[in-house]
Amino acid sequence: MGWATGWALDEGTAVGKMAAALGASGWWQRWRRRLSARDGSRMLLLLLLLGSGQGPRQVGAGQTFEYLKREHSLSKPYQGVGTGSSSLWNLMGNAMVMTQYIRLTPDMQSKQGALWNRVPCFLRDWELQVHFKIHGQGKKNLHGDGLAIWYTKDRMQPGPVFGNMDKFVGLGVFVDTYPNEEKQQERVFPYISAMVNNGSLSYDHERDGRPTELGGCTAIVRNLHYDTFLVIRYVKRHLTIMMDIDGKHEWRDCIEVPGVRLPRGYYFGTSSITGDLSDNHDVISLKLFELTVERTPEEEKLHRDVFLPSVDNMKLPEMTAPLPPLSGLALFLIVFFSLVFSVFAIVIGIILYNKWQEQSRKRFY
């Protein structure tokens, strides 16, 4: 089966046969007409997801996609989710496992819940697909507050930022369903935004995170009767966020930011919070794909591992690390040498004073 973008699948494999079957159907023809050069890779991801027993496939010039089944992915029937240390995913707060979804918060006031992966992610380039649903009884703007998807240094830290800690270290993507800033007119909610933080910035709730956001877009995602998806892609320091919220099986661009530097070894998670207003915030699946990308020697030098999140051409306040407390031995040595120096200075002072007195007496003789 030929691809509109020039890529091909081996029709002898299970995925290839599946793609060939789709090619014979009108459904595939409709999807194929919508494919762009960039969408071809996303369709291949879908086929790999459906045939997840297969290994990585070659795509384009040296780019492969590999579906990670367990470590960083989650789907029904939600095995490995719980509060114990043996679980791959941990629940926090009011989060509950249901048969068809994981409910972060129910449609009740003052609830807070989260779901966190226990395994740190050391992938260099990746794509996270989030299948979620936000719904409730509230009408117009009488609902809130939304949910967040995280890739952060710390996990399981409850707080005011959509159920997670403020001044986090890493990446946060927010699906904000309630406008807190009353004077704003140009922004329509629900609204998706993103923020990179090195631990020095606070999320400004009163202004819906505007001072620190990298970008955003309107996303009408409440009370829909079809599936809603969000994709976060991080490739070669390039952050792209897309959404499929129209029931058309098409990705729409939302945020695209070059020069984003994220360390490896952080944790994926999602969280939500309700206040005076509420909604059901459900997560159906989280699926992570490893993206293996060829790099030139120059790119290898530019894309070396970093230890603190940052964004090129965006000034983040530098973190001043607190000095570690002194050990008992170090404190003893400091006090000891201070006393020795003081005694030495006193002795030298006495000697100089005595010599000065002797010289004074000789002048009188």
C-alpha positions as CSV (number, residue, x, y, z in Angstrom):
1,M,0.0,0.0,0.0
2,G,1.5,3.3,-1.0
3,W,1.4,6.3,1.2
4,A,0.5,9.8,0.1
5,T,3.8,11.0,1.7
6,G,6.0,8.5,0.0
7,W,6.3,6.1,3.0
8,A,5.4,2.4,2.8
9,L,4.5,-0.5,5.1
10,D,5.5,-4.1,4.6
11,E,2.2,-5.7,3.5
12,G,3.5,-9.1,4.7
13,T,3.3,-8.0,8.3
14,A,0.2,-7.8,10.5
15,V,0.3,-4.0,10.5
16,G,0.8,-4.0,6.7
17,K,-2.2,-6.3,6.2
18,M,-4.3,-4.2,8.4
19,A,-3.2,-1.1,6.5
20,A,-4.1,-2.9,3.2
21,A,-7.5,-3.8,4.5
22,L,-8.0,-0.1,5.5
23,G,-6.9,0.9,2.1
24,A,-9.7,-1.1,0.5
25,S,-12.3,0.7,2.6
26,G,-13.9,4.1,2.0
27,W,-12.9,5.0,5.5
28,W,-9.2,4.8,4.7
29,Q,-9.7,6.8,1.5
30,R,-11.3,9.6,3.4
31,W,-8.4,9.6,5.9
32,R,-5.8,9.4,3.1
33,R,-7.2,12.5,1.4
34,R,-6.7,14.4,4.6
35,L,-3.1,13.3,5.1
36,S,-0.3,15.9,4.9
37,A,3.4,15.2,5.0
38,R,3.3,15.5,8.7
39,D,0.0,13.6,9.2
40,G,1.5,10.4,7.5
41,S,3.6,9.7,10.6
42,R,0.6,10.2,12.9
43,M,-1.4,7.6,10.8
44,L,1.5,5.2,11.1
45,L,1.4,5.7,14.9
46,L,-2.3,4.7,14.8
47,L,-1.5,1.6,12.9
48,L,1.3,0.7,15.2
49,L,-1.1,1.2,18.1
50,L,-3.7,-1.2,16.6
51,G,-1.0,-3.7,15.9
52,S,1.0,-3.2,19.0
53,G,2.6,-6.6,18.9
54,Q,4.9,-5.4,16.2
55,G,8.3,-3.8,16.7
56,P,9.5,-0.4,15.4
57,R,9.0,0.5,11.8
58,Q,11.2,2.7,9.5
59,V,9.5,6.0,8.6
60,G,10.9,8.6,6.3
61,A,14.6,9.4,6.4
62,G,15.9,7.5,9.5
63,Q,12.9,8.1,11.8
64,T,11.3,5.1,13.6
65,F,8.4,4.8,16.0
66,E,8.1,2.3,18.7
67,Y,5.1,1.8,21.0
68,L,5.9,1.4,24.6
69,K,3.4,-1.1,26.0
70,R,3.8,-0.8,29.8
71,E,6.3,1.5,31.3
72,H,4.8,4.8,30.4
73,S,1.4,3.8,28.8
74,L,-2.0,3.2,30.3
75,S,-5.2,1.8,28.9
76,K,-8.2,-0.4,29.9
77,P,-8.5,-2.5,31.9
78,Y,-6.1,-0.3,33.9
79,Q,-3.9,-3.1,35.3
80,G,-1.0,-1.8,37.3
81,V,-2.9,1.2,38.7
82,G,-3.1,1.7,42.4
83,T,-1.6,3.2,45.5
84,G,1.0,0.5,46.2
85,S,4.7,0.6,45.5
86,S,4.4,-2.3,43.0
87,S,2.0,-0.3,40.7
88,L,3.3,1.3,37.5
89,W,0.7,4.1,38.0
90,N,-0.2,5.7,41.3
91,L,-3.5,7.4,42.2
92,M,-3.6,10.4,44.5
93,G,-6.4,12.3,46.2
94,N,-9.9,11.7,44.9
95,A,-8.8,9.9,41.8
96,M,-10.7,6.6,41.2
97,V,-10.3,3.6,38.8
98,M,-13.6,2.9,36.9
99,T,-14.2,0.2,34.3
100,Q,-14.1,2.6,31.3
101,Y,-11.9,5.4,32.6
102,I,-10.0,6.8,35.5
103,R,-11.8,9.7,37.1
104,L,-9.4,12.3,38.5
105,T,-12.2,14.4,40.0
106,P,-16.0,13.9,40.2
107,D,-18.5,16.6,39.4
108,M,-18.4,17.8,43.0
109,Q,-16.9,20.9,44.7
110,S,-13.4,21.0,46.3
111,K,-12.1,17.8,44.9
112,Q,-8.5,17.1,43.8
113,G,-7.0,14.0,42.1
114,A,-4.0,12.9,40.1
115,L,-2.5,9.9,38.3
116,W,1.3,9.6,38.1
117,N,3.7,7.2,36.4
118,R,6.2,5.6,38.8
119,V,8.8,5.1,36.1
120,P,11.0,8.0,35.1
121,C,11.2,8.6,31.3
122,F,14.6,8.6,29.8
123,L,13.5,8.8,26.2
124,R,15.1,11.6,24.1
125,D,12.3,12.2,21.7
126,W,8.7,11.1,22.4
127,E,5.0,11.6,21.7
128,L,2.3,11.3,24.3
129,Q,-1.3,10.7,23.2
130,V,-3.9,11.5,25.9
131,H,-7.5,10.3,25.5
132,F,-9.7,12.3,27.9
133,K,-13.2,13.5,28.6
134,I,-14.5,16.5,30.5
135,H,-18.2,16.7,31.3
136,G,-20.7,17.8,33.9
137,Q,-23.9,19.4,34.8
138,G,-22.7,23.0,34.8
139,K,-23.9,25.3,32.1
140,K,-22.1,28.1,30.3
141,N,-19.2,29.2,32.6
142,L,-20.5,27.5,35.7
143,H,-18.0,24.6,35.6
144,G,-14.3,24.1,36.3
145,D,-11.5,24.0,36.6
146,G,-9.9,21.7,34.1
147,L,-7.0,19.2,34.0
148,A,-3.3,19.2,33.3
149,I,-0.8,16.8,31.8
150,W,2.7,16.9,33.3
151,Y,6.3,15.9,32.5
152,T,8.0,17.0,35.7
153,K,10.9,16.3,38.1
154,D,8.6,15.7,41.1
155,R,5.6,13.5,41.2
156,M,2.7,13.0,43.7
157,Q,2.9,16.6,45.0
158,P,-0.6,18.0,45.5
159,G,-1.0,21.7,45.1
160,P,-3.0,24.6,43.6
161,V,-2.0,24.2,39.9
162,F,-4.8,22.0,38.6
163,G,-4.1,19.7,41.5
164,N,-0.3,19.8,41.3
165,M,2.4,21.8,43.1
166,D,3.2,25.4,42.2
167,K,6.8,26.2,41.1
168,F,7.1,22.8,39.4
169,V,10.2,21.8,37.4
170,G,9.4,20.6,33.9
171,L,6.5,20.9,31.4
172,G,2.8,21.5,32.2
173,V,0.0,21.4,29.5
174,F,-3.3,22.8,30.8
175,V,-6.8,22.3,29.6
176,D,-8.4,25.2,31.4
177,T,-12.2,25.2,31.3
178,Y,-12.9,28.3,33.5
179,P,-11.8,31.9,32.8
180,N,-10.6,33.5,36.0
181,E,-9.6,36.9,34.4
182,E,-12.9,38.7,34.1
183,K,-11.6,41.5,31.9
184,Q,-10.3,39.3,29.1
185,Q,-12.5,39.3,26.0
186,E,-10.3,37.9,23.2
187,R,-9.8,34.4,24.7
188,V,-12.6,31.7,24.5
189,F,-12.6,28.9,27.0
190,P,-12.0,26.0,27.4
191,Y,-8.4,26.9,26.5
192,I,-5.2,24.8,26.1
193,S,-1.9,26.3,27.1
194,A,1.6,25.2,28.0
195,M,4.3,26.3,30.4
196,V,7.9,25.3,31.0
197,N,9.2,26.0,34.5
198,N,12.6,25.6,36.2
199,G,11.1,25.9,39.7
200,S,11.3,29.7,39.9
201,L,7.9,30.6,38.4
202,S,4.4,30.6,39.9
203,Y,1.3,29.9,37.8
204,D,-0.9,33.0,37.9
205,H,-4.4,31.7,38.4
206,E,-6.0,35.2,38.4
207,R,-4.7,35.7,34.8
208,D,-5.2,32.1,33.7
209,G,-1.5,31.5,33.4
210,R,-0.9,34.2,30.7
211,P,2.3,35.7,32.0
212,T,4.2,32.3,31.7
213,E,2.5,30.5,28.9
214,L,4.3,29.4,25.7
215,G,1.2,29.6,23.6
216,G,-2.3,28.3,23.5
217,C,-5.6,27.8,21.6
218,T,-9.3,27.5,22.2
219,A,-10.5,23.9,22.6
220,I,-14.2,23.2,23.0
221,V,-14.0,19.9,24.8
222,R,-16.8,19.8,27.4
223,N,-19.9,17.5,27.1
224,L,-19.0,16.1,23.7
225,H,-20.5,12.9,22.5
226,Y,-17.4,11.7,20.7
227,D,-13.8,11.0,21.8
228,T,-11.4,13.9,22.5
229,F,-7.6,13.5,22.2
230,L,-4.5,15.6,23.0
231,V,-1.0,14.9,21.6
232,I,2.2,16.3,23.1
233,R,5.2,15.8,20.8
234,Y,8.8,16.5,21.8
235,V,11.4,16.0,19.0
236,K,14.8,17.6,18.6
237,R,14.0,20.3,21.2
238,H,10.8,21.1,19.3
239,L,7.5,21.0,21.3
240,T,4.3,20.5,19.4
241,I,0.8,20.2,20.9
242,M,-2.1,19.0,18.8
243,M,-5.7,18.1,19.4
244,D,-8.4,15.9,17.9
245,I,-11.7,17.2,19.4
246,D,-14.0,17.5,16.4
247,G,-14.8,13.9,15.9
248,K,-13.1,14.0,12.4
249,H,-10.1,11.8,13.3
250,E,-7.8,14.7,12.4
251,W,-5.1,16.4,14.4
252,R,-5.3,20.2,14.6
253,D,-2.2,22.2,15.6
254,C,-2.5,24.2,18.8
255,I,1.0,25.1,20.1
256,E,4.4,24.9,18.4
257,V,7.6,26.1,20.2
258,P,11.2,25.5,19.1
259,G,14.1,25.5,21.4
260,V,12.5,23.8,24.4
261,R,15.0,22.0,26.5
262,L,13.7,19.3,28.8
263,P,15.9,17.0,30.9
264,R,15.5,13.3,30.8
265,G,14.4,11.2,33.8
266,Y,11.2,13.1,34.6
267,Y,7.8,11.7,35.3
268,F,4.5,11.7,33.3
269,G,1.3,12.5,35.2
270,T,-2.1,14.1,34.9
271,S,-4.1,15.9,37.6
272,S,-7.3,17.9,38.1
273,I,-8.9,20.1,40.7
274,T,-12.4,21.6,41.4
275,G,-13.3,24.5,43.6
276,D,-16.7,26.3,43.9
277,L,-17.3,25.0,40.3
278,S,-16.8,21.4,39.2
279,D,-16.8,18.9,36.4
280,N,-16.0,15.2,35.8
281,H,-12.4,15.0,34.6
282,D,-11.8,11.5,33.1
283,V,-8.7,10.0,31.5
284,I,-9.3,7.0,29.2
285,S,-5.8,6.3,28.1
286,L,-2.2,7.6,28.1
287,K,0.0,6.2,25.3
288,L,3.6,7.1,24.9
289,F,5.6,6.5,21.7
290,E,9.4,6.6,21.4
291,L,10.5,8.7,18.4
292,T,14.0,7.7,17.2
293,V,15.4,10.6,15.1
294,E,18.6,10.8,13.1
295,R,20.9,13.6,14.2
296,T,23.8,15.2,12.4
297,P,27.1,15.5,14.5
298,E,26.3,19.2,14.8
299,E,22.8,18.4,16.2
300,E,24.3,15.9,18.6
301,K,26.4,18.7,20.1
302,L,23.5,21.1,20.2
303,H,21.1,18.5,21.7
304,R,23.2,17.3,24.6
305,D,21.4,16.5,27.8
306,V,20.3,19.4,30.0
307,F,19.8,19.4,33.8
308,L,17.2,22.2,34.1
309,P,14.2,23.0,31.8
310,S,14.5,26.1,29.7
311,V,13.2,27.7,26.5
312,D,15.5,29.4,24.0
313,N,14.9,33.2,23.7
314,M,12.8,33.1,26.9
315,K,14.4,34.3,30.1
316,L,13.5,32.2,33.1
317,P,14.7,33.5,36.5
318,E,17.7,31.5,37.6
319,M,17.3,29.2,40.6
320,T,19.7,29.9,43.5
321,A,20.3,26.6,45.1
322,P,20.4,26.7,48.9
323,L,23.8,25.9,50.5
324,P,23.8,22.4,52.0
325,P,24.0,22.3,55.8
326,L,27.4,21.9,57.3
327,S,28.3,18.5,58.8
328,G,29.4,18.2,62.4
329,L,33.0,17.7,61.4
330,A,33.1,20.7,59.1
331,L,31.6,22.9,61.8
332,F,34.1,21.6,64.4
333,L,37.0,22.3,62.0
334,I,35.7,25.8,61.3
335,V,35.4,26.6,65.0
336,F,38.8,25.0,65.8
337,F,40.7,26.9,63.2
338,S,39.0,30.1,64.1
339,L,40.1,29.8,67.7
340,V,43.7,28.9,66.6
341,F,43.7,32.0,64.3
342,S,42.4,34.2,67.2
343,V,45.0,32.9,69.6
344,F,47.7,33.4,67.0
345,A,46.6,37.0,66.3
346,I,46.5,37.7,70.1
347,V,50.1,36.4,70.6
348,I,51.4,38.4,67.6
349,G,49.7,41.5,69.0
350,I,51.3,41.0,72.4
351,I,54.7,40.6,70.9
352,L,54.4,43.7,68.8
353,Y,53.1,45.6,71.8
354,N,56.1,44.6,74.0
355,K,58.6,45.5,71.3
356,W,56.9,48.9,71.0
357,Q,57.2,49.5,74.7
358,E,60.9,48.6,74.7
359,Q,61.6,51.0,71.9
360,S,59.7,53.7,73.8
361,R,61.8,53.2,77.0
362,K,65.1,53.4,75.0
363,R,64.2,56.8,73.8
364,F,64.0,58.1,77.3
365,Y,67.6,56.9,78.2
